Amino acid sequence: MNGTVNPTALRILLIEDDTDARDALAALLGLDGHHVVATGDGAHGVDLAKVENPDVAVIDIGLPGLDGYEVARRIRALLGRSAILIALTGYSLPEDRQRAAHAGFDDHIVKPVDPAELSRVLAKLAQERR
């Protein structure tokens, strides 16, 4: 962003168990001016949601242990509709999108993440919050 402040910057909680993917997404989001807190563990992500009160949580569905669907349910129970939840998954069938919606997700992004799509979704969500 060349040192400028992003007027649509969001507080983003990123929950992704793959270290490389998590680091790359966190860096990408940071370059767009967003404040990112990241973890690779679903239960820790729920705890962070309590503390951070994010605008957006980007949650990998395929987390070990507490999967992304359960993480979404728990964050939704904690924060209500104040946080926007985005599913991050390799599954893109209509029934996968429907399952994500039933778990409380607001949007669904398929891996590998297209940076332009992620930026577009976040910009749209930020605009809706304003």
C-alpha positions, 0 to 999 in steps of 0.5 A: 500500500506504499505507506498509506493508510487503508480506510477499509482496514479490518481486524482479521482473525486468520485460522489456518493450520498450514504454516506456509499458507497461513504466513502467506495469507497473513502477509498478503492481508497485512500488505493490504493494510489489515490488522491480522492475528493468526493461529493454526489451531481451531480452539486457540482461534476461538479463544482469540476471537473472544479477545480480539473481537475481529471484524472478519474471521477467515477459517480453514475448514480442514483444521485438525481436531476442532474443524472449521465448521465447529470453530465457526459455530463457536465464534458465531455463538460468542460474537453473534453477527458482529463478525463476518466469517469466511470459510477457506476450503478446497471444497467448492460444490454447492453442498459444501457452500451450503454446509458452510452457510449452515455452520454460520459462514457468510462467505466461502473462498476456495483454495488456492486463494486468489488474492484478488478475490480475497481482496474483493470479498474483504473490500465488499464486506468492509463497505457493508460494515460502514 
